[in-house]
Amino acid sequence: MQLSLILLQAAQSFDELKFLGIKLINTEDYVELLVRFGLNLLVTIFIVVGLYAKSSKRKDFYFTYIAISIVIFLLCFLLESVKI
């Protein structure tokens, strides 16, 4: 919770950044993306290293599992904002 507050305070300076009158970044959504991505990455690493590594000694799939998790997270996060 503290981390998100620190990131939000740091990101408020980006609210004033404009290019040709257009706001460059939506800081609230960006901070939310970073917090959720960090949580997703922690859970994924725990599952891959903590659970998968104990049952299987094949380390060649670590990168694949983490990459698939990142891609699925980003797709879900981006598709959440699409209105039907």
Secondary structure, DSSP 4 states (H G I P E B T S, - for coil): -HHHHHHHHHHGGGGG-EETTEE---HHHHHHHHHHHHHHHHHHHIIIIIIIHHH---GGGHHHHHHHHHHHHHHHHHHHT---
